[in-house]
Amino acid sequence: MKQLFFTLVPFLVLLASSAVSSTPQLRNPFEAVRGCLQYDTVPGYNETLEYFATDNFRHVGRTHNSKYIRVGMVGPTDGIIRFGKTRFPYGESVSEICLSGWANQNSEVNRHTRTSNSEYVNTPLKIQLTPNVLSKTRPMMFRLEVFDNGNVLLTKDGEKRPFLEFNDNRQRLDLDYIAFTKWNHELFYYYDCPLDTDANGVDDTVLLKCSLA
């Protein structure tokens, strides 16, 4: 029995070492934000927002009928972005996308018109079930693409089909300026991100253009 035990020990050690060496290396999820700019001093929902001109971004994609950028969010719930035609859109409308509201269950799209920091009107355009899209421990990266016909697509890194799509039939808004805000929880954002990711390795915009034409 003692001889058998010592014979098995080298085999078990070899088996364990083989299992460890064959285990895939875990990827740091924050590698996805490499090359992005980080925005962590995020104003509240009714505070004055800083709108960034997307034409000043280093990484902007264009087709003959769309414009797109790549964005990231980290936080428990209510990741909110607004975009439109002007840097100071008081009295004018912007598109507002709130990802993972309602305790990280639904996402909401509004036509947001604000006349002052405390006065605004939200015209609902879409509410969609998107459970647990956001995370406090890893960035949720996606491509935001705005088409000339008013269609807007949000597509997560590594996926080919959008997880959120909407169209404002009454007022088409351009992706000229973008801002980030929050509701009840602290978040931080990544913007002006490189576009050459696995999500865009195969340009499916051609297929989308055909289907949206």
C-alpha positions as CSV (number, residue, x, y, z in Angstrom):
1,M,0.0,0.0,0.0
2,K,2.8,2.4,0.9
3,Q,4.5,1.7,-2.5
4,L,1.3,2.3,-4.4
5,F,0.8,5.7,-2.6
6,F,4.2,6.9,-3.6
7,T,3.6,5.8,-7.2
8,L,0.4,7.8,-7.4
9,V,1.8,11.0,-6.0
10,P,3.8,12.0,-9.0
11,F,0.8,11.2,-11.3
12,L,-1.5,13.4,-9.2
13,V,0.9,16.3,-9.1
14,L,1.3,16.0,-12.9
15,L,-2.4,15.9,-13.4
16,A,-3.0,19.0,-11.2
17,S,-0.2,21.0,-12.9
18,S,-1.7,20.1,-16.3
19,A,-5.1,21.3,-15.2
20,V,-3.7,24.6,-14.0
21,S,-1.7,25.2,-17.1
22,S,-4.7,24.5,-19.3
23,T,-7.0,26.9,-17.5
24,P,-7.5,30.0,-19.7
25,Q,-6.2,33.3,-18.4
26,L,-8.9,35.6,-17.2
27,R,-9.1,38.8,-19.2
28,N,-9.2,42.1,-17.3
29,P,-12.6,43.6,-18.4
30,F,-11.1,47.1,-18.2
31,E,-8.8,46.3,-21.1
32,A,-11.9,47.2,-23.2
33,V,-11.4,50.9,-22.2
34,R,-7.9,51.2,-23.5
35,G,-7.5,54.4,-25.5
36,C,-10.7,55.9,-24.2
37,L,-11.1,59.2,-22.3
38,Q,-12.6,58.8,-18.8
39,Y,-15.3,61.1,-17.4
40,D,-15.8,60.6,-13.6
41,T,-17.0,64.0,-12.3
42,V,-20.5,63.3,-13.5
43,P,-23.2,66.0,-12.8
44,G,-26.6,65.2,-11.5
45,Y,-29.7,64.9,-13.7
46,N,-30.8,68.5,-13.0
47,E,-27.3,70.1,-13.1
48,T,-25.6,71.9,-16.0
49,L,-24.2,69.3,-18.3
50,E,-21.0,69.5,-20.2
51,Y,-21.6,68.7,-23.9
52,F,-18.7,67.3,-25.9
53,A,-18.4,68.0,-29.6
54,T,-18.1,64.7,-31.3
55,D,-16.3,66.3,-34.3
56,N,-13.4,66.9,-31.9
57,F,-13.2,63.2,-31.0
58,R,-10.2,61.2,-32.3
59,H,-12.4,58.1,-32.9
60,V,-15.5,58.7,-35.0
61,G,-17.0,56.3,-37.6
62,R,-19.0,57.4,-40.6
63,T,-20.8,55.7,-43.4
64,H,-22.7,57.4,-46.2
65,N,-25.8,57.6,-44.0
66,S,-24.7,57.3,-40.4
67,K,-22.3,58.4,-37.7
68,Y,-21.1,56.3,-34.8
69,I,-18.9,56.4,-31.7
70,R,-18.0,54.0,-28.9
71,V,-19.0,54.6,-25.3
72,G,-18.6,52.8,-21.9
73,M,-20.4,53.0,-18.6
74,V,-19.6,51.7,-15.1
75,G,-22.2,51.9,-12.3
76,P,-25.1,50.0,-10.7
77,T,-28.0,51.6,-12.6
78,D,-29.3,54.6,-14.6
79,G,-26.5,55.3,-17.1
80,I,-27.8,58.4,-18.9
81,I,-26.5,60.0,-22.0
82,R,-28.0,62.9,-24.1
83,F,-27.0,63.9,-27.6
84,G,-28.2,66.5,-30.1
85,K,-27.3,69.4,-32.4
86,T,-26.0,72.1,-30.0
87,R,-23.6,72.5,-27.0
88,F,-26.2,74.4,-25.0
89,P,-29.6,72.9,-25.8
90,Y,-31.8,74.9,-23.5
91,G,-35.2,75.3,-25.2
92,E,-34.2,72.6,-27.7
93,S,-34.7,68.9,-27.7
94,V,-32.0,66.2,-27.3
95,S,-32.2,62.4,-27.3
96,E,-31.9,61.0,-23.8
97,I,-31.1,57.3,-23.3
98,C,-31.3,55.9,-19.8
99,L,-29.8,52.5,-19.6
100,S,-30.8,50.1,-16.9
101,G,-33.3,52.2,-14.9
102,W,-35.9,50.7,-12.6
103,A,-33.2,48.9,-10.5
104,N,-31.3,47.8,-13.6
105,Q,-34.2,46.2,-15.3
106,N,-35.5,48.5,-18.1
107,S,-34.0,51.1,-20.4
108,E,-35.9,54.2,-21.4
109,V,-35.5,56.6,-24.4
110,N,-36.9,60.2,-24.2
111,R,-37.1,63.3,-26.3
112,H,-35.7,65.6,-23.6
113,T,-36.5,69.3,-23.7
114,R,-35.1,71.5,-20.9
115,T,-35.7,75.2,-20.3
116,S,-33.7,75.5,-17.1
117,N,-31.9,73.2,-14.7
118,S,-35.1,72.5,-12.8
119,E,-37.6,72.5,-15.7
120,Y,-37.8,70.0,-18.4
121,V,-40.2,67.8,-20.4
122,N,-39.6,64.2,-21.3
123,T,-41.5,62.7,-24.2
124,P,-41.2,58.9,-23.9
125,L,-40.1,57.2,-27.1
126,K,-39.4,53.7,-26.0
127,I,-39.2,51.5,-22.8
128,Q,-37.5,48.2,-23.2
129,L,-36.6,45.3,-20.9
130,T,-32.8,45.2,-20.5
131,P,-32.1,43.4,-17.2
132,N,-28.6,43.8,-15.6
133,V,-27.0,45.6,-18.5
134,L,-24.9,47.8,-16.2
135,S,-22.3,46.6,-13.7
136,K,-20.4,48.2,-10.8
137,T,-17.3,46.1,-11.4
138,R,-16.8,46.1,-15.2
139,P,-17.5,48.5,-18.1
140,M,-20.4,48.1,-20.4
141,M,-19.0,49.1,-23.8
142,F,-21.2,49.7,-26.8
143,R,-21.4,51.5,-30.2
144,L,-23.9,54.3,-30.5
145,E,-24.8,54.8,-34.2
146,V,-27.2,57.5,-35.4
147,F,-28.6,57.2,-39.0
148,D,-29.7,60.1,-41.2
149,N,-33.2,58.6,-41.3
150,G,-33.5,59.0,-37.5
151,N,-32.7,55.4,-36.5
152,V,-30.5,55.0,-33.5
153,L,-28.7,51.7,-32.7
154,L,-26.8,50.6,-29.5
155,T,-24.7,47.5,-30.0
156,K,-22.6,46.0,-27.2
157,D,-19.0,45.0,-27.8
158,G,-18.7,41.5,-29.1
159,E,-22.3,41.5,-30.5
160,K,-23.6,42.0,-34.0
161,R,-27.2,43.0,-33.3
162,P,-28.2,46.0,-31.3
163,F,-29.6,45.5,-27.9
164,L,-31.5,48.8,-28.1
165,E,-33.0,50.5,-31.2
166,F,-35.3,53.5,-31.6
167,N,-36.5,56.2,-34.0
168,D,-37.8,59.6,-33.3
169,N,-40.2,60.1,-36.2
170,R,-41.1,63.7,-35.3
171,Q,-37.6,65.1,-34.7
172,R,-34.4,63.7,-36.1
173,L,-31.4,64.6,-33.8
174,D,-27.8,64.5,-34.8
175,L,-24.8,63.0,-32.9
176,D,-23.0,66.4,-32.9
177,Y,-22.8,66.9,-29.1
178,I,-23.0,64.3,-26.3
179,A,-23.3,64.6,-22.5
180,F,-23.4,62.3,-19.6
181,T,-25.4,62.5,-16.4
182,K,-26.6,60.4,-13.5
183,W,-29.7,59.9,-11.3
184,N,-29.3,58.5,-7.7
185,H,-26.1,56.5,-8.1
186,E,-22.5,57.4,-8.8
187,L,-21.3,56.3,-12.3
188,F,-18.3,57.0,-14.5
189,Y,-18.1,57.0,-18.3
190,Y,-15.7,56.3,-21.1
191,Y,-15.9,58.2,-24.3
192,D,-13.9,58.9,-27.5
193,C,-13.0,55.2,-27.5
194,P,-11.2,53.4,-30.3
195,L,-13.5,51.7,-32.8
196,D,-11.3,48.8,-33.8
197,T,-12.8,46.2,-31.4
198,D,-14.1,42.7,-31.9
199,A,-17.6,44.3,-32.0
200,N,-16.7,46.1,-35.2
201,G,-14.4,43.5,-36.7
202,V,-17.0,42.8,-39.3
203,D,-18.8,45.8,-40.5
204,D,-22.4,44.9,-40.3
205,T,-23.5,48.5,-41.0
206,V,-23.9,47.6,-44.6
207,L,-26.6,45.1,-43.7
208,L,-28.2,47.6,-41.4
209,K,-28.2,50.2,-44.2
210,C,-30.1,47.8,-46.5
211,S,-32.6,46.9,-43.8
212,L,-33.3,50.5,-42.8
213,A,-33.4,52.0,-46.3
